[in-house]
Amino acid sequence: MRQLGSSWTATGQPSSPSSPFSQVRGGRRADPLRDARILVVEDEFLVAALLQDRLEALGCDVVGPASTVSEALELLHVEPVDAAVLDVNINGEKVFPVADALGERGIPFIFATAYGAAGLADRHAERAVLDKPYQERALEHALKAAMMGRRT
């Protein structure tokens, strides 16, 4: 990717190069992940912990992680959510009721799964899929794209 431009911080240090996901607000670049509340639905403790660490490193506030579909649905009723990362298979149960609830509310989400797009229900075939295992940059790209209404 070519550099599209750069800016300087108040301390005189160059900021990171702009990306196609950057937005300019009042002369400052706005990162859609900064302070975004991201629901994590993942049943594997270590994967959920790693995902939480990665999201927090990107400036997100993590909601959950939820390790069951019912817990995720409950969190959606009581917590504000800006986007979500959903594992497809949660303790043998498909996560699609959570995906449906998010879709009904217009909340962007991505699937993170080892099953690939073949593991999705037809009604979610157009959703972004992040193949496990994934790199932090791939997670960042997919989540930003979903939040900006793009398919990766």
Buried (B, 14 or more C-beta within 10 A) or exposed (E): EEEEEEBEEEEEEEEEBBBEBBEEEEEEBEBBBEEBBBBBBBBBEEBBEBBBEBBEEBEBBBBBBBBBBEBBBEBBEEEEBBBBBBBBEBEEEBBBEBBBBBBEEEBBBBBBBEBEBEBBEEEBEEBBBBBBEBEBEBBBBBBBBBBEEBEB
